[in-house]
Amino acid sequence: MPSDPLPETGRPGPELLAELARLRDADLPVRGGQVTAYVYDTGREAVHDLAATAFHEMLEVNCLDPTAFPSIVALERRLVGFVAAKLGGGSGVFSSGGTESIMLAVKAARDAHPVEGRPQIVLPTTAHPAFHKAAHYLGLEVVHVPVDAAYRADPAATAAAMTPRTALVVVSAPSYPHGVMDPIPEIASLAASAGVPCHVDACVGGWVLPWLRDAGRDVPPFDLSVPGVTSISCDLHKYGYSPKGASVVLFADEAHRRHAYFASAEWPGYTVINATVQSSKSAGPLGAAWATLNAVGAQGYRDLAENAMKSAERLMSGVAAIPGLRVLGEPVAPLVAVASSDPSLDVFTIADEARRRGWFFQPQLSYQGIPPNLHFTLTGVSDVDALLAALTEATEAARAAGPPDVPSDLVDALADLDLDTLDDAGFAALLASVGVDLAAGGSPEMAVVNTILNGLPPATREALLIRFLSALYT
Ligand SMILES: *Cc1c(COP(=O)(O)O)cnc(C)c1O
């Protein structure tokens, strides 16, 4: 893409804002429930407007130095207090998102629980890639444990995977792909008997499960009140409905929390003391999250959680009535994975057909025997009648179209391709040959690409995706 030079003299504001609006035309909508991943809409415009104003109020405050800006300490203490009160207590850190909360939990476990040799992190295969990222950044080795037939972490397999080098055991409440709850009390208890920390990834569930319980639903125990659970992550930019950049990680033990921190006095400049990975950062997300939680309130979160869960249940019964589709596992939270039970019905084609009708359904590739499927994160504004109508139509269209035509030798060629011999332009040409036009900013016609990726092993998928991202930005 040709890039414009920096203007010699500043351009007028209205012109720039108009350009931003134009650039956003190609984006998926962030409101309205037609995008069933990435975005969370309360349906209450006043809440989002207030969050934007609060964000703006705190925008230029720098979280780097809490003694220079005491407002960030006051806001963070209150916000973390709200989350701790719903998740079994503990003391916490406000971070920029699930990945950063997980990074901090992994660092704290590594440093609070030193082991002989390279530390290991025991993960169910359904755990979020943020743990692989944290392990990669922090020098831990991942020990992957297969899940059971209902996609839940397996206590016996977890126990068998633990060694004297285990620094952390991870469970999810729920796991993102299928919305199912791991057996947290069992696994936390076996971690505790080995003296090993146990992290609950409640990034997506942490601000919806407690409200579903308060609304009278049966939610299995999952938080810091469970014996053996040492830390838990909860993203406020998901079911907290805060603008992006908001998550909390809580530690049962405050000494454990201190191991998440980092300080350095090893240079001649200002002393660095950080509770998070980032150092200088805007307090905007903190102010916005604090405002959002206060503006929605407990009754608001109970209602939003109930609406989302009812939507998920109606989606599941609706899917049962669409021939060729089935739900994977038993979701405890409003996250539903829908697979095809008919070889002539391709889920990636359904996603493309839905996209043509104004809906985004998130494709999930097959993994270790789990079939490819479409993921739906339901929220307070989900309109399930419209969603089911779109899904039904897209499914009929996909059945009529049949699975995408992908030459099998193309998949083999990609599996054997030495990517190092291609530069970004060569890679873009390769993508063009399967119908992906990078100049157009990606393509909504993704069934061919998804089918190709689906046929490749994870390591090849990763290598191709890294090349894709690089080519996209070149
Ligand atoms: C979203 C999510 C994460 C990662 O969070 P980011 O905010 O995208 O960094 C981790 N775990 C689970 C279960 C999630 O749903």
The ligand as a Gaussian input file, in Angstrom:
#p B3LYP/6-31G(d) Opt

LIG

0 1
 C       -9.730000     -13.057000      25.710000
 C       -9.081000     -14.134000      26.498000
 C       -7.725000     -14.079000      26.849000
 C       -6.772000     -13.022000      26.309000
 O       -7.207000     -11.749000      26.518000
 P       -6.790000     -10.439000      25.680000
 O       -7.536000      -9.404000      26.411000
 O       -7.240000     -10.632000      24.272000
 O       -5.317000     -10.282000      25.783000
 C       -7.239000     -15.070000      27.667000
 N       -8.023000     -16.075000      28.083000
 C       -9.318000     -16.175000      27.753000
 C      -10.137000     -17.330000      28.262000
 C       -9.893000     -15.213000      26.942000
 O      -11.181000     -15.313000      26.581000

